[in-house]
Amino acid sequence: MMKKLLSRDNLLAALHRVEKNKGKHGVDGMPVKFLRAHLLQNWDELRNSIEDGTYEPMPVRRVEIPKPNGGVRLLGIPTVTDHGNESFLGSVSLYTIPQRFVSQKKA
């Protein structure tokens, strides 16, 4: 599963999703438009830290979203890099984990 997770195809698909979403920057201030170059430059280090379990996401940027009733909703915005990582980590688990549950349930 780790090989599929860290594959080039999965990385590019996740990168496309993040770029298409055009989210806001996190605490690092890096805009989405710089993510592709950042990943190309830092991919080996990032991949190694995920593989060996030392990857740690950055703190999220806290934003208050006003509600129509006068209250606020708290929102945590991850860094663009962490958002990309969530995207490619989640894409594999979304397709792999449910199949395991289905297989166990039928057994």
C-alpha positions as CSV (number, residue, x, y, z in Angstrom):
1,M,0.0,0.0,0.0
2,M,2.8,2.4,0.8
3,K,4.3,2.0,-2.7
4,K,0.9,2.9,-4.2
5,L,0.5,5.7,-1.8
6,L,3.8,7.3,-2.7
7,S,3.5,6.6,-6.4
8,R,4.1,9.3,-9.0
9,D,0.5,8.8,-10.4
10,N,-1.0,9.3,-6.9
11,L,1.1,12.4,-6.3
12,L,0.2,14.0,-9.6
13,A,-3.6,13.2,-9.1
14,A,-3.5,14.7,-5.6
15,L,-1.5,17.7,-6.8
16,H,-4.1,18.3,-9.5
17,R,-7.0,18.2,-7.0
18,V,-5.2,20.7,-4.7
19,E,-4.4,23.0,-7.6
20,K,-8.0,22.8,-8.9
21,N,-9.4,23.6,-5.4
22,K,-7.2,26.8,-5.2
23,G,-7.3,26.8,-1.4
24,K,-5.9,29.5,0.8
25,H,-2.4,29.3,2.3
26,G,-1.6,28.1,5.8
27,V,0.8,29.3,8.4
28,D,3.7,29.0,6.0
29,G,2.1,31.6,3.6
30,M,2.9,29.5,0.5
31,P,0.3,29.9,-2.2
32,V,-1.1,26.9,-4.0
33,K,0.6,28.0,-7.3
34,F,4.0,27.2,-5.7
35,L,3.1,23.7,-4.6
36,R,4.1,21.9,-7.8
37,A,7.6,23.4,-7.7
38,H,7.9,22.9,-4.0
39,L,7.0,19.2,-4.3
40,L,9.4,18.7,-7.2
41,Q,12.2,20.2,-5.2
42,N,11.5,18.5,-1.9
43,W,9.8,15.2,-2.9
44,D,12.6,12.9,-1.9
45,E,12.8,14.3,1.6
46,L,9.0,14.4,2.0
47,R,8.6,10.8,0.7
48,N,11.4,9.6,3.1
49,S,9.8,11.3,6.1
50,I,6.4,9.7,5.3
51,E,8.0,6.3,4.8
52,D,10.0,6.3,8.0
53,G,7.2,7.8,10.1
54,T,8.9,11.1,10.9
55,Y,6.6,13.4,8.9
56,E,4.9,15.9,11.1
57,P,2.3,18.4,9.7
58,M,2.6,22.1,10.5
59,P,0.1,23.8,12.7
60,V,-3.0,25.0,11.0
61,R,-3.9,28.6,10.4
62,R,-7.0,29.4,12.5
63,V,-9.7,31.4,10.9
64,E,-13.1,32.5,12.2
65,I,-15.9,32.3,9.7
66,P,-19.0,34.5,10.6
67,K,-22.3,32.7,10.9
68,P,-25.6,34.3,9.9
69,N,-26.8,34.2,13.5
70,G,-23.9,36.3,14.7
71,G,-21.6,33.5,16.0
72,V,-18.5,32.2,14.4
73,R,-17.3,28.9,13.0
74,L,-13.7,28.0,13.6
75,L,-11.7,26.7,10.6
76,G,-8.2,25.3,10.5
77,I,-6.4,25.9,7.2
78,P,-3.4,23.5,6.7
79,T,-0.3,24.5,4.9
80,V,-0.4,23.9,1.1
81,T,2.1,21.1,1.5
82,D,0.1,19.4,4.3
83,H,-3.1,19.8,2.2
84,G,-1.4,18.0,-0.7
85,N,-0.2,15.3,1.7
86,E,-3.7,14.9,3.0
87,S,-5.0,14.6,-0.5
88,F,-2.6,11.9,-1.7
89,L,-2.7,10.0,1.6
90,G,-6.5,10.1,1.7
91,S,-7.0,9.1,-1.9
92,V,-5.4,5.7,-1.4
93,S,-7.1,5.1,2.0
94,L,-10.5,6.0,0.5
95,Y,-10.2,3.3,-2.1
96,T,-8.2,0.7,0.0
97,I,-9.7,0.8,3.5
98,P,-13.4,0.3,2.6
99,Q,-12.5,-2.7,0.5
100,R,-10.9,-4.3,3.5
101,F,-14.0,-3.8,5.5
102,V,-16.1,-5.2,2.8
103,S,-13.9,-8.3,2.5
104,Q,-14.0,-8.9,6.3
105,K,-17.7,-8.4,6.4
106,K,-18.3,-11.0,3.7
107,A,-15.9,-13.5,5.3
